[in-house]
Amino acid sequence: MKIKVGVDRLEYSVEGRQFVDSCYRLIDKDDDLSNQADWHEPGYIVKDLFDETASSEFLSHIESLLRKKITVGGVSIGQKSIDQYHTLIKDYQDHLNVVEKTKLIESVELGKYFEILEKQVSEICHIPVVSKKPMNGERVFHFRVIRPNQADFNPLHKDAWQEENCGCINLYIPICGSNEKSSLILAKGSHLHTEDTFTRTTEGARMNNVQFNVPGLISSKLPLEFVRPNPNPNQILVFSPYLIHGGSINLNTDQTRISLEMRFWRKN
């Protein structure tokens, strides 16, 4: 599949059993947490997060935690800038070892900021939400680590193609190396298309010789408008899990892109 994002033209080759669903909107069958928001039509919004002092404290906490996770993953980062992570990785297995330590991190490690983010996203959605997965009560977050010009990214997909992610809302916070060449790619308004618009894999897609859990987009009957919303430092990106997103290759020449990512569901 070929797409255009700004001035960049990208191409993806996704493998897996093909599937086209029937003519209905997936978002209409689930709890759409964006339907009361003024950003419902595009499916995403970028908002400021903290004041200057609080932002500095937050990023200091995050960088300290991230350094710890990278070190536990077997990479000695020392005082090297975290956006230079890629210079310390010898091979893909080294990177996978770090990925295992930077996902499914318990909420307690985010300290007071976990509940602060829940409150912030609740205000953005105009609905009380919590970061607690209904199916198992998990309260976790992830760091997404994407090296420059490496296949460290997911295929294009909808989170809601996996039942466990239905009815949630997504959060992306840039930590380092996130810019117009590397930040998350979204297909604006794609959450409002009917499912027969898309040809996708039935189960986890295979791309770049890597197997993913999430089904991957193969093609679309309608043209899709791909964008990188590119939140600035001390901004957050909130977006619908029914949006096509992913495929976010890092086109920086010498910066690793790292983001903090969480999901939220309606508070009971």
NUDO-964381 format. One line per field, with one value per atom (N, C-alpha, C): atom name; residue in one letter; x, y, z. Coordinates in Angstrom, 1 decimal, m for minus. Example, Ala and Ser with C-alpha at 12.3 -4.5 7.8 and 13.67 -1.06 7.14 Angstrom:
residues 2
atom	[N|CA|C|N|CA|C]
type	[A|A|A|S|S|S]
X	[13.2|12.3|13.2|12.8|13.7|12.9]
Y	[m5.7|m4.5|m3.3|m2.2|m1.1|0.0]
Z	[7.8|7.8|7.8|7.1|7.1|7.9]
This chain:
residues 268
atom	[N|CA|C|N|CA|C|N|CA|C|N|CA|C|N|CA|C|N|CA|C|N|CA|C|N|CA|C|N|CA|C|N|CA|C|N|CA|C|N|CA|C|N|CA|C|N|CA|C|N|CA|C|N|CA|C|N|CA|C|N|CA|C|N|CA|C|N|CA|C|N|CA|C|N|CA|C|N|CA|C|N|CA|C|N|CA|C|N|CA|C|N|CA|C|N|CA|C|N|CA|C|N|CA|C|N|CA|C|N|CA|C|N|CA|C|N|CA|C|N|CA|C|N|CA|C|N|CA|C|N|CA|C|N|CA|C|N|CA|C|N|CA|C|N|CA|C|N|CA|C|N|CA|C|N|CA|C|N|CA|C|N|CA|C|N|CA|C|N|CA|C|N|CA|C|N|CA|C|N|CA|C|N|CA|C|N|CA|C|N|CA|C|N|CA|C|N|CA|C|N|CA|C|N|CA|C|N|CA|C|N|CA|C|N|CA|C|N|CA|C|N|CA|C|N|CA|C|N|CA|C|N|CA|C|N|CA|C|N|CA|C|N|CA|C|N|CA|C|N|CA|C|N|CA|C|N|CA|C|N|CA|C|N|CA|C|N|CA|C|N|CA|C|N|CA|C|N|CA|C|N|CA|C|N|CA|C|N|CA|C|N|CA|C|N|CA|C|N|CA|C|N|CA|C|N|CA|C|N|CA|C|N|CA|C|N|CA|C|N|CA|C|N|CA|C|N|CA|C|N|CA|C|N|CA|C|N|CA|C|N|CA|C|N|CA|C|N|CA|C|N|CA|C|N|CA|C|N|CA|C|N|CA|C|N|CA|C|N|CA|C|N|CA|C|N|CA|C|N|CA|C|N|CA|C|N|CA|C|N|CA|C|N|CA|C|N|CA|C|N|CA|C|N|CA|C|N|CA|C|N|CA|C|N|CA|C|N|CA|C|N|CA|C|N|CA|C|N|CA|C|N|CA|C|N|CA|C|N|CA|C|N|CA|C|N|CA|C|N|CA|C|N|CA|C|N|CA|C|N|CA|C|N|CA|C|N|CA|C|N|CA|C|N|CA|C|N|CA|C|N|CA|C|N|CA|C|N|CA|C|N|CA|C|N|CA|C|N|CA|C|N|CA|C|N|CA|C|N|CA|C|N|CA|C|N|CA|C|N|CA|C|N|CA|C|N|CA|C|N|CA|C|N|CA|C|N|CA|C|N|CA|C|N|CA|C|N|CA|C|N|CA|C|N|CA|C|N|CA|C|N|CA|C|N|CA|C|N|CA|C|N|CA|C|N|CA|C|N|CA|C|N|CA|C|N|CA|C|N|CA|C|N|CA|C|N|CA|C|N|CA|C|N|CA|C|N|CA|C|N|CA|C|N|CA|C|N|CA|C|N|CA|C|N|CA|C|N|CA|C|N|CA|C|N|CA|C|N|CA|C|N|CA|C|N|CA|C|N|CA|C|N|CA|C|N|CA|C|N|CA|C|N|CA|C|N|CA|C|N|CA|C|N|CA|C|N|CA|C|N|CA|C|N|CA|C|N|CA|C|N|CA|C|N|CA|C|N|CA|C|N|CA|C|N|CA|C|N|CA|C|N|CA|C|N|CA|C|N|CA|C|N|CA|C|N|CA|C|N|CA|C|N|CA|C|N|CA|C|N|CA|C|N|CA|C|N|CA|C|N|CA|C|N|CA|C|N|CA|C|N|CA|C|N|CA|C|N|CA|C|N|CA|C|N|CA|C|N|CA|C|N|CA|C|N|CA|C|N|CA|C|N|CA|C|N|CA|C|N|CA|C|N|CA|C|N|CA|C|N|CA|C|N|CA|C|N|CA|C|N|CA|C|N|CA|C|N|CA|C|N|CA|C|N|CA|C|N|CA|C|N|CA|C|N|CA|C|N|CA|C|N|CA|C|N|CA|C|N|CA|C|N|CA|C|N|CA|C|N|CA|C|N|CA|C|N|CA|C|N|CA|C|N|CA|C|N|CA|C|N|CA|C|N|CA|C|N|CA|C|N|CA|C|N|CA|C|N|CA|C|N|CA|C|N|CA|C|N|CA|C|N|CA|C|N|CA|C|N|CA|C|N|CA|C|N|CA|C]
type	[M|M|M|K|K|K|I|I|I|K|K|K|V|V|V|G|G|G|V|V|V|D|D|D|R|R|R|L|L|L|E|E|E|Y|Y|Y|S|S|S|V|V|V|E|E|E|G|G|G|R|R|R|Q|Q|Q|F|F|F|V|V|V|D|D|D|S|S|S|C|C|C|Y|Y|Y|R|R|R|L|L|L|I|I|I|D|D|D|K|K|K|D|D|D|D|D|D|D|D|D|L|L|L|S|S|S|N|N|N|Q|Q|Q|A|A|A|D|D|D|W|W|W|H|H|H|E|E|E|P|P|P|G|G|G|Y|Y|Y|I|I|I|V|V|V|K|K|K|D|D|D|L|L|L|F|F|F|D|D|D|E|E|E|T|T|T|A|A|A|S|S|S|S|S|S|E|E|E|F|F|F|L|L|L|S|S|S|H|H|H|I|I|I|E|E|E|S|S|S|L|L|L|L|L|L|R|R|R|K|K|K|K|K|K|I|I|I|T|T|T|V|V|V|G|G|G|G|G|G|V|V|V|S|S|S|I|I|I|G|G|G|Q|Q|Q|K|K|K|S|S|S|I|I|I|D|D|D|Q|Q|Q|Y|Y|Y|H|H|H|T|T|T|L|L|L|I|I|I|K|K|K|D|D|D|Y|Y|Y|Q|Q|Q|D|D|D|H|H|H|L|L|L|N|N|N|V|V|V|V|V|V|E|E|E|K|K|K|T|T|T|K|K|K|L|L|L|I|I|I|E|E|E|S|S|S|V|V|V|E|E|E|L|L|L|G|G|G|K|K|K|Y|Y|Y|F|F|F|E|E|E|I|I|I|L|L|L|E|E|E|K|K|K|Q|Q|Q|V|V|V|S|S|S|E|E|E|I|I|I|C|C|C|H|H|H|I|I|I|P|P|P|V|V|V|V|V|V|S|S|S|K|K|K|K|K|K|P|P|P|M|M|M|N|N|N|G|G|G|E|E|E|R|R|R|V|V|V|F|F|F|H|H|H|F|F|F|R|R|R|V|V|V|I|I|I|R|R|R|P|P|P|N|N|N|Q|Q|Q|A|A|A|D|D|D|F|F|F|N|N|N|P|P|P|L|L|L|H|H|H|K|K|K|D|D|D|A|A|A|W|W|W|Q|Q|Q|E|E|E|E|E|E|N|N|N|C|C|C|G|G|G|C|C|C|I|I|I|N|N|N|L|L|L|Y|Y|Y|I|I|I|P|P|P|I|I|I|C|C|C|G|G|G|S|S|S|N|N|N|E|E|E|K|K|K|S|S|S|S|S|S|L|L|L|I|I|I|L|L|L|A|A|A|K|K|K|G|G|G|S|S|S|H|H|H|L|L|L|H|H|H|T|T|T|E|E|E|D|D|D|T|T|T|F|F|F|T|T|T|R|R|R|T|T|T|T|T|T|E|E|E|G|G|G|A|A|A|R|R|R|M|M|M|N|N|N|N|N|N|V|V|V|Q|Q|Q|F|F|F|N|N|N|V|V|V|P|P|P|G|G|G|L|L|L|I|I|I|S|S|S|S|S|S|K|K|K|L|L|L|P|P|P|L|L|L|E|E|E|F|F|F|V|V|V|R|R|R|P|P|P|N|N|N|P|P|P|N|N|N|P|P|P|N|N|N|Q|Q|Q|I|I|I|L|L|L|V|V|V|F|F|F|S|S|S|P|P|P|Y|Y|Y|L|L|L|I|I|I|H|H|H|G|G|G|G|G|G|S|S|S|I|I|I|N|N|N|L|L|L|N|N|N|T|T|T|D|D|D|Q|Q|Q|T|T|T|R|R|R|I|I|I|S|S|S|L|L|L|E|E|E|M|M|M|R|R|R|F|F|F|W|W|W|R|R|R|K|K|K|N|N|N]
X	[0.8|0.0|0.9|0.6|1.3|0.5|1.1|0.5|1.3|0.7|1.4|1.2|2.2|2.1|2.9|2.3|3.0|3.7|5.0|5.8|6.4|6.2|6.8|5.8|6.4|5.6|6.2|5.3|5.7|5.0|5.6|5.0|5.1|4.0|4.0|3.6|4.2|3.8|3.4|2.1|1.5|1.1|1.5|1.1|0.1|m0.8|m1.8|m3.0|m3.9|m5.1|m6.0|m6.5|m7.3|m8.7|m9.3|m10.6|m11.3|m12.5|m13.3|m14.6|m14.9|m16.0|m17.3|m18.4|m19.7|m19.8|m20.9|m21.1|m21.7|m20.9|m21.3|m20.2|m20.4|m19.4|m19.1|m17.9|m17.4|m17.7|m17.4|m17.5|m19.0|m20.0|m21.3|m21.8|m21.0|m21.3|m20.8|m19.9|m19.1|m19.4|m18.7|m18.7|m17.8|m18.3|m17.5|m17.2|m16.0|m15.7|m15.4|m15.4|m15.1|m16.4|m17.6|m18.8|m19.3|m18.9|m19.3|m18.3|m17.2|m16.1|m16.1|m15.6|m15.6|m14.6|m13.8|m12.8|m13.3|m14.6|m15.1|m14.9|m15.1|m15.0|m13.6|m12.6|m11.2|m10.8|m11.3|m10.9|m9.7|m9.2|m8.0|m7.9|m7.1|m6.8|m5.5|m4.8|m3.6|m3.8|m3.4|m3.7|m2.5|m2.4|m1.3|m1.5|m0.3|m0.4|m0.2|1.0|1.4|1.9|2.0|2.7|4.2|5.0|6.5|7.2|6.9|7.5|7.1|5.8|5.3|5.8|5.9|6.4|7.8|8.7|10.1|10.1|9.3|9.3|8.8|7.8|7.2|8.3|8.9|9.9|11.1|11.5|12.6|12.2|11.0|10.5|10.5|10.0|9.9|11.3|12.2|13.5|14.2|14.1|14.7|14.2|12.9|12.2|12.6|12.7|13.1|14.5|15.4|16.8|16.9|16.1|16.1|15.6|14.6|14.0|15.0|15.6|16.6|17.8|18.2|19.3|19.0|17.8|17.3|17.1|16.8|16.7|18.1|19.2|20.5|21.3|20.9|21.6|22.1|23.4|24.0|23.9|23.0|22.8|23.6|23.9|24.7|24.1|24.9|24.4|24.2|24.2|24.0|22.6|22.4|21.0|20.1|18.9|18.0|17.7|17.7|17.4|18.6|19.7|20.8|20.8|19.7|19.5|20.0|19.6|19.9|21.4|22.2|23.7|24.2|23.4|23.9|23.4|22.6|22.0|22.8|23.2|24.1|23.2|22.1|21.2|19.8|18.9|17.4|17.1|17.8|17.5|17.8|18.8|19.1|17.9|17.4|16.2|15.0|14.8|13.6|13.7|14.9|15.1|14.7|15.0|14.6|13.0|12.5|11.0|10.3|10.8|10.1|10.0|11.0|11.0|10.3|10.0|9.3|7.9|7.3|5.8|5.2|3.9|3.1|3.7|4.0|4.6|3.5|3.6|2.5|2.4|1.1|0.8|1.6|1.9|2.6|3.9|4.5|5.8|5.7|4.5|4.2|3.9|3.7|3.4|2.2|2.2|1.0|0.6|1.5|1.1|0.1|0.0|m1.0|m2.4|m2.7|m4.1|m4.2|m3.2|m3.2|m3.6|m3.0|m3.4|m4.8|m5.3|m6.7|m7.6|m7.3|m8.1|m8.1|m6.9|m6.7|m7.5|m7.4|m8.1|m9.6|m10.0|m11.5|m12.0|m11.2|m11.6|m11.7|m10.7|m10.7|m11.8|m12.3|m13.4|m14.7|m14.7|m16.0|m16.7|m15.9|m16.5|m15.4|m15.8|m14.9|m14.3|m13.0|m12.3|m11.2|m10.9|m9.7|m8.9|m7.6|m6.8|m6.8|m7.8|m8.0|m8.8|m8.1|m8.7|m9.8|m11.0|m12.2|m12.0|m11.3|m11.3|m10.4|m9.5|m8.6|m8.1|m8.6|m8.2|m6.8|m6.1|m4.8|m4.8|m3.8|m3.5|m2.1|m1.8|m0.5|m0.3|1.0|1.4|2.6|2.9|4.0|4.9|6.2|7.0|7.2|7.0|7.2|8.5|9.4|10.8|11.0|11.2|11.3|12.6|13.6|14.9|14.8|15.7|15.6|15.8|14.9|14.9|15.0|14.4|14.3|12.8|12.6|11.2|10.7|10.7|10.3|8.8|8.1|6.7|5.7|4.5|3.3|2.9|2.1|1.5|0.3|m0.2|m1.4|m2.5|m3.3|m4.4|m5.3|m6.4|m7.3|m7.1|m6.9|m6.8|m8.1|m9.2|m10.5|m10.8|m9.8|m9.9|m9.6|m9.1|m8.9|m9.9|m10.8|m11.9|m11.5|m10.3|m9.9|m9.7|m9.6|m9.3|m10.6|m11.7|m12.9|m13.4|m13.9|m14.5|m13.5|m12.2|m11.2|m10.9|m10.0|m9.4|m7.9|m7.2|m5.7|m5.0|m3.8|m3.0|m1.6|m1.0|0.4|1.1|2.2|2.9|4.4|4.8|6.2|7.2|8.2|9.3|10.6|11.0|12.1|12.1|12.7|12.8|11.5|10.4|9.1|8.9|8.8|8.6|7.9|7.9|7.2|7.7|8.8|9.4|9.3|8.7|8.7|7.5|6.7|5.6|4.5|3.5|2.5|1.7|1.5|0.7|m0.7|m1.7|m3.1|m3.8|m4.9|m5.7|m6.9|m6.9|m7.9|m9.3|m10.2|m11.6|m11.9|m10.9|m11.1|m11.9|m12.1|m13.0|m14.5|m14.8|m16.2|m16.5|m15.6|m15.8|m16.4|m17.2|m17.7|m16.6|m16.8|m15.7|m15.5|m16.5|m16.2|m15.3|m14.9|m14.0|m12.6|m12.3|m10.9|m10.8|m9.6|m9.2|m8.0|m8.2|m7.2|m6.9|m6.0|m5.7|m6.7|m7.0|m8.0|m7.4|m6.2|m5.5|m4.2|m3.3|m2.1|m1.4|m0.9|m0.3|1.2|1.8|3.2|3.8|4.8|5.3|6.8|7.6|9.1|9.7|9.1|9.5|9.3|8.4|8.0|6.6|6.2|4.8|4.2|3.1|2.4|1.1|0.7|m0.6|m1.8|m1.6|m2.8|m3.0|m4.2|m4.5|m4.0|m3.5|m3.0|m3.8|m3.8|m4.5|m3.7|m4.4|m3.8|m4.2|m5.4|m5.8|m7.1|m7.5|m8.7|m9.4|m10.7|m11.5|m11.6|m11.5|m11.6|m10.2|m9.9|m8.6|m8.6|m7.5|m7.3|m6.4|m6.7|m5.9|m4.9|m3.7|m2.7|m2.0|m1.9|m1.2|m0.4|0.6|1.4|1.0|0.1|m0.3|0.8|1.9|3.1|2.9|2.5|2.4|3.8|3.9|5.1|5.4|6.7|7.0|6.0|5.5|4.5|3.1|2.9|1.6|1.3|0.0|m0.4|m1.3|m1.3|m2.2|m3.2|m4.5|m5.6|m6.3|m6.6|m7.2|m8.0|m9.0|m9.9|m9.2|m9.5|m9.0|m9.6|m10.6|m11.3|m10.6|m9.6|m8.9|m7.8|m7.6|m6.5|m5.2|m4.2|m3.0|m1.9|m0.6|0.5|1.4|2.2|3.1|4.0|4.3|5.0|6.5|7.1|8.5|9.1|10.3|11.0|12.0|11.7|12.6|13.7|13.8|14.9|16.2|17.3|18.6|19.4|19.2|20.0|19.3|18.0|17.3|16.3|16.4|15.4|14.1|12.9|11.7|11.1|10.9|10.3|9.0|7.9|6.7|6.1|5.3|4.6|3.2|2.6|1.3|0.4|m0.8|m1.8|m3.2|m4.0|m5.4|m6.3|m7.5|m8.5|m9.9|m10.6|m12.0|m13.0|m14.2|m15.2|m15.2|m15.2|m15.2|m16.6|m16.7|m18.0|m18.4]
Y	[m1.2|0.0|1.2|2.2|3.4|4.6|5.4|6.6|7.8|9.0|10.2|10.9|11.3|12.1|13.3|14.5|15.7|15.6|15.8|15.7|14.3|13.4|12.1|11.0|10.2|9.1|7.8|7.0|5.8|4.6|3.4|2.2|1.0|0.3|m0.8|m2.1|m3.2|m4.5|m5.4|m5.6|m6.4|m7.7|m8.8|m10.1|m10.7|m11.6|m12.2|m12.5|m13.4|m13.7|m12.5|m12.2|m10.9|m11.1|m9.9|m9.9|m8.5|m8.6|m7.3|m7.5|m6.6|m6.7|m6.2|m6.2|m5.7|m4.2|m3.7|m2.2|m1.7|m1.4|m0.8|0.0|0.9|1.6|1.0|0.5|m0.1|0.8|2.1|3.0|3.1|2.8|2.9|1.7|0.7|m0.5|m0.5|0.4|0.4|1.8|1.9|3.1|4.1|5.1|6.1|7.2|7.3|8.3|9.7|9.7|11.0|11.7|11.0|11.6|12.8|13.2|14.5|15.6|15.3|16.2|17.0|18.2|19.0|18.5|17.5|17.0|15.6|15.3|14.0|13.8|14.8|14.6|14.2|14.9|14.4|13.2|13.0|11.8|12.0|13.2|13.4|14.9|15.2|16.6|16.6|17.8|18.1|19.1|18.9|19.8|20.1|21.2|21.5|20.6|20.3|19.4|20.1|20.6|21.2|22.6|23.4|24.6|24.3|25.3|25.1|24.4|24.7|24.1|22.6|22.4|21.0|20.1|20.7|20.0|19.5|20.4|20.0|18.9|18.9|17.9|16.6|16.6|15.4|14.8|15.6|15.0|14.5|15.1|14.6|13.2|13.1|11.8|10.7|11.1|10.1|9.7|10.7|10.3|9.4|9.6|8.8|7.3|7.2|5.9|5.2|6.0|5.4|4.9|5.7|5.2|3.9|3.8|2.6|1.4|1.6|0.5|0.1|1.0|0.7|m0.1|0.3|m0.3|m1.8|m1.9|m3.3|m4.1|m3.5|m4.2|m4.7|m4.3|m4.8|m3.8|m2.5|m1.5|m0.5|m0.3|0.7|2.1|2.9|4.2|5.3|5.1|6.1|7.4|8.4|9.8|10.2|9.3|9.6|10.1|11.0|11.6|10.4|10.3|9.2|9.2|10.3|10.3|9.7|9.3|8.6|7.1|6.6|5.2|4.3|4.6|3.8|3.5|4.5|4.3|3.2|2.8|1.8|0.4|0.3|m1.0|m1.7|m3.0|m3.7|m4.5|m5.0|m5.7|m5.7|m6.3|m6.2|m6.9|m7.9|m8.6|m7.7|m6.9|m5.9|m5.0|m4.6|m3.6|m4.3|m5.6|m6.3|m6.5|m6.7|m6.9|m5.6|m4.5|m3.2|m3.0|m3.4|m3.2|m4.0|m5.2|m6.0|m5.3|m4.4|m3.7|m2.4|m1.9|m0.6|m0.7|m1.9|m2.0|m2.6|m2.4|m3.0|m2.6|m1.3|m0.8|m0.4|m0.9|m0.7|0.8|1.2|2.6|3.3|2.5|3.0|3.7|3.2|3.8|5.1|5.5|6.9|7.8|7.3|8.1|8.9|10.2|11.0|11.4|11.2|11.6|10.7|9.5|8.6|9.2|9.6|10.1|11.5|12.3|13.6|13.4|12.4|12.2|11.7|10.9|10.4|11.6|12.6|13.8|14.6|14.8|15.6|15.0|13.7|13.1|13.1|13.0|13.1|14.5|15.5|16.9|17.0|16.4|16.5|15.8|14.7|13.9|14.3|15.2|15.6|14.4|13.3|12.1|11.6|11.2|10.7|9.3|9.3|8.1|7.6|6.4|5.8|4.9|4.9|3.9|2.6|1.9|0.5|m0.3|m1.4|m2.2|m3.0|m2.9|m3.6|m5.1|m5.8|m7.2|m7.8|m7.1|m7.7|m6.7|m5.4|m4.5|m3.9|m4.2|m3.7|m2.2|m1.6|m0.2|0.0|0.2|0.1|1.2|1.5|2.4|1.8|2.4|1.9|3.0|2.7|3.6|3.0|3.8|3.3|3.8|2.9|3.3|3.0|4.0|3.8|4.4|3.6|4.0|4.6|5.5|6.1|5.1|5.2|4.4|2.9|2.4|1.0|0.6|m0.7|m1.2|m1.5|m0.5|m0.7|m0.4|m0.1|0.4|m0.6|m0.4|m1.3|m1.0|m2.0|m1.7|m0.7|m0.1|0.7|m0.2|0.3|m0.5|0.3|m0.3|0.3|m0.5|0.1|m0.6|m1.4|m0.8|m1.4|m2.7|m3.0|m4.3|m5.5|m5.1|m6.1|m5.8|m6.7|m6.5|m5.9|m6.2|m5.7|m4.2|m3.6|m2.1|m1.4|m2.0|m1.3|m0.4|0.7|1.6|2.4|2.4|3.2|4.5|5.2|6.4|6.4|6.8|6.7|8.0|7.9|9.0|8.8|9.8|9.8|11.1|10.8|12.0|11.9|12.9|12.9|13.0|12.2|12.3|12.8|12.2|12.8|12.3|13.1|12.8|12.7|13.3|13.2|14.6|14.5|15.7|15.4|16.3|16.1|15.0|14.4|13.3|12.0|12.0|10.8|10.5|11.5|11.4|10.5|10.1|9.1|9.6|8.6|8.8|8.4|9.3|9.0|9.3|8.5|8.8|9.6|10.9|11.8|11.4|11.3|11.0|9.5|8.6|7.3|6.5|6.9|6.3|6.3|7.2|7.4|6.6|5.9|5.1|3.8|3.2|1.9|0.8|m0.3|m1.3|m1.9|m1.9|m2.5|m1.6|m0.5|0.4|m0.3|m1.1|m1.5|m3.0|m3.3|m4.7|m4.8|m5.8|m5.9|m7.4|m7.7|m9.1|m9.5|m10.8|m11.3|m11.3|m11.6|m11.6|m10.8|m11.1|m10.3|m10.3|m9.1|m9.0|m9.3|m9.6|m9.7|m8.7|m7.9|m6.8|m6.7|m6.6|m6.4|m7.6|m8.8|m10.1|m10.1|m9.2|m9.2|m9.5|m10.4|m10.7|m9.8|m9.2|m8.3|m9.0|m8.5|m9.0|m8.4|m7.1|m6.4|m6.7|m6.8|m6.9|m5.7|m5.8|m4.7|m4.3|m3.1|m2.5|m2.9|m3.5|m3.9|m2.8|m2.4|m1.3|m0.7|0.4|1.2|1.5|1.3|1.7|3.2|3.9|5.4|6.0|7.2|7.8|8.2|8.1|8.4|9.6|10.5|11.7|11.4|11.1|10.8|12.0|12.2|13.3|12.8|13.7|13.5|14.7|14.6|15.8|16.4|15.7|16.2|17.1|16.6|17.4|17.9|19.2|19.7|19.2|19.4|19.1|19.8|19.1|19.5|19.7|18.9|18.7|17.2|16.9|15.5|15.3|14.2|13.8|12.8|13.1|12.2|11.8|10.5|10.1|8.8|8.6|7.5|6.2|5.1|3.8|3.3|4.0|3.6|4.3|5.1|5.8|4.8|4.8|4.1|4.9|4.2|4.8|3.8|4.3|3.4|3.6|2.6|2.8|4.0|4.3|5.5|5.4|5.2|5.1|6.4|6.3|7.5|7.9|9.0|9.5|10.4|10.6|11.4|10.7|11.4|10.8|10.3|11.0|10.6|10.9|10.5|10.7|9.5|8.9|7.9|8.6|8.2|8.7|7.9|8.5|7.8|8.5|7.8|8.4|7.5|8.2|7.5|7.3|6.1|5.8|5.1|5.5|4.9|4.8|4.0|3.9|4.1|4.7|5.0|4.5|4.1|3.6|4.4|4.4|5.1|4.7|5.7|5.4|5.0|3.8|3.3|4.0]
Z	[0.0|0.0|0.0|m0.9|m0.9|m0.3|0.5|1.1|1.0|1.1|1.1|2.4|3.1|4.4|4.3|4.1|3.8|2.5|2.5|1.3|1.2|2.1|2.1|1.5|0.7|0.1|0.7|1.2|2.0|1.3|1.5|0.9|1.9|2.1|3.1|2.3|2.7|2.2|3.4|3.5|4.6|4.2|4.9|4.6|5.6|5.1|6.0|5.2|5.8|5.1|5.0|3.8|3.6|4.0|4.4|4.9|4.6|4.2|4.0|4.8|5.7|6.6|5.8|6.5|5.8|6.0|5.4|5.4|6.7|7.6|8.9|9.5|10.4|11.0|12.4|12.5|13.8|15.0|14.8|15.9|16.4|15.6|16.0|16.9|16.9|17.6|19.1|19.3|20.6|21.3|22.4|23.2|22.7|21.9|21.2|22.2|22.8|23.8|23.2|21.9|21.2|20.7|20.9|20.2|20.9|22.0|22.7|22.5|21.8|21.7|20.4|20.4|19.2|18.2|18.5|17.6|17.0|17.2|16.8|15.3|14.5|13.0|12.5|12.9|12.5|13.2|14.5|15.3|16.2|16.2|17.1|17.5|18.5|18.9|19.6|19.5|20.2|21.2|22.4|23.5|24.4|25.0|25.9|27.2|27.8|29.0|30.3|30.6|31.9|31.7|32.8|32.7|32.7|32.5|32.2|33.4|34.6|35.7|35.8|35.8|35.9|34.7|33.5|32.4|32.6|33.1|33.4|34.4|35.4|36.4|35.8|35.0|34.4|33.5|32.6|31.7|32.4|33.5|34.3|34.9|35.4|35.9|34.8|33.7|32.5|32.1|31.9|31.4|32.4|33.7|34.7|34.6|34.5|34.3|33.1|32.0|30.7|30.7|31.3|31.4|32.2|33.2|34.0|33.2|32.4|31.6|30.5|29.9|28.8|29.4|30.6|31.2|31.6|32.2|32.6|31.3|30.2|28.9|28.4|29.1|28.6|27.9|27.8|27.1|28.0|28.1|29.1|28.4|28.8|28.2|28.9|30.2|30.9|30.9|30.6|30.4|29.0|28.1|26.7|26.5|25.6|25.3|24.9|25.4|25.1|23.6|22.9|21.5|20.6|21.3|20.7|21.0|21.5|21.9|20.7|19.5|18.3|18.1|18.6|18.4|19.4|20.3|21.3|21.0|19.9|19.6|18.5|18.8|17.9|16.9|17.3|16.4|16.8|16.0|16.3|17.6|18.0|19.3|20.4|20.4|21.4|21.6|20.5|20.5|21.1|20.7|21.2|22.7|23.2|24.7|25.4|24.8|25.4|25.3|24.2|24.0|25.0|25.4|26.4|27.7|28.0|29.3|29.3|28.1|28.0|27.6|27.7|27.5|28.8|28.9|30.0|31.3|31.5|32.7|33.7|34.9|35.9|36.2|36.4|36.7|37.8|38.8|40.0|39.6|38.5|38.1|37.5|37.1|36.6|37.7|39.0|40.1|40.0|40.5|40.5|39.1|38.1|36.7|36.0|36.5|36.0|36.1|37.4|37.6|37.0|36.9|36.3|34.8|34.1|32.7|32.6|33.5|33.5|33.6|34.4|34.6|33.3|32.7|31.5|30.4|30.2|29.0|29.3|30.5|30.8|30.4|30.7|30.3|28.8|28.1|26.6|26.0|26.6|26.0|26.5|27.6|28.3|28.8|29.2|29.8|30.8|32.0|33.0|32.4|32.4|31.9|32.9|32.8|33.6|32.7|33.0|32.2|32.9|32.7|33.3|32.3|31.8|30.8|31.4|30.8|31.4|31.5|30.5|30.5|31.6|32.1|33.1|34.2|34.2|35.2|35.1|34.0|33.9|33.9|34.6|34.6|34.3|33.0|32.5|31.4|31.1|30.0|29.3|28.1|27.3|26.8|26.6|25.8|24.4|23.4|22.0|21.6|21.2|20.8|19.3|18.5|17.1|16.6|16.2|15.7|14.3|14.0|12.7|11.5|10.6|9.3|9.6|10.7|11.0|11.1|10.9|10.8|12.3|13.1|14.5|14.7|13.7|13.8|13.4|13.9|13.6|12.2|11.6|10.3|10.5|9.5|9.5|10.0|11.0|11.6|12.4|12.9|13.9|15.1|16.3|17.5|17.8|17.4|17.6|16.8|15.9|15.2|16.1|17.3|18.4|19.5|19.8|20.7|22.0|22.5|23.8|23.8|22.6|22.6|22.1|22.0|21.6|22.8|22.4|23.5|24.2|23.8|24.5|23.8|24.4|23.7|23.9|22.9|22.9|23.3|23.9|24.2|23.7|23.1|22.6|23.2|23.9|24.5|23.9|23.2|22.7|23.8|23.8|24.8|24.2|23.0|22.3|20.9|20.0|18.6|17.8|18.4|17.8|17.0|15.7|14.9|13.6|12.7|11.4|10.6|10.9|10.2|10.9|12.1|12.9|13.8|14.0|15.0|14.4|15.2|14.8|13.6|12.7|11.5|11.7|11.4|11.5|10.1|9.8|8.7|9.1|8.9|9.4|9.0|9.9|9.6|9.2|9.3|8.8|9.8|11.0|12.0|11.6|10.6|10.2|8.9|8.3|7.2|7.5|6.7|6.9|6.7|7.4|7.4|6.0|5.1|3.8|3.0|3.5|2.8|2.8|3.8|4.1|3.8|3.1|3.0|4.1|5.0|6.0|6.3|7.1|7.5|8.6|8.6|9.6|11.0|11.1|12.4|12.3|13.2|13.2|11.9|11.5|10.2|10.3|9.1|9.0|8.1|8.5|7.8|8.1|7.0|7.2|8.0|7.7|8.3|9.9|10.3|11.7|11.9|12.8|13.1|14.1|13.9|14.8|15.3|16.5|17.0|16.3|15.9|15.4|13.9|13.4|12.0|11.3|10.0|9.3|8.1|7.8|6.6|5.3|4.3|3.1|2.0|2.0|1.0|1.4|0.8|1.1|m0.3|m0.3|m1.5|m1.7|m0.5|m0.6|m0.3|m0.8|m0.5|0.9|1.6|3.0|3.1|4.0|4.3|5.5|5.2|6.2|6.7|8.0|8.6|9.8|10.1|11.4|12.2|13.2|14.0|14.7|15.1|15.6|16.8|17.9|19.1|19.5|20.0|20.5|21.9|22.3|23.7|24.7|25.7|26.6|25.9|24.9|24.3|24.2|24.1|24.0|22.8|22.2|21.1|21.7|21.6|22.0|20.7|20.5|19.3|19.4|18.5|18.6|18.2|18.8|18.4|17.1|16.6|15.4|14.2|14.4|13.3|12.8|11.5|10.9|11.4|11.9|12.3|12.3|12.5|12.5|11.3|11.0|9.8|10.0|11.3|11.6|11.5|10.3|10.2|10.7|11.3|11.8|10.7|10.0|8.9|9.4|10.7|11.2|10.8|10.6|10.2|11.4|12.6|13.7|15.1|15.1|16.4|16.5|17.7|18.0|18.5|18.0|18.5|19.6|20.8|21.9|22.3|22.5|23.0|24.1|25.0|26.0|25.5|25.7|25.1|26.2|26.2|27.2|26.5|27.1|26.7|27.9|27.6|28.6|28.2|29.2|29.0|29.9|29.6|30.4|31.9|32.8|34.2|34.6|35.3|35.7|37.0]
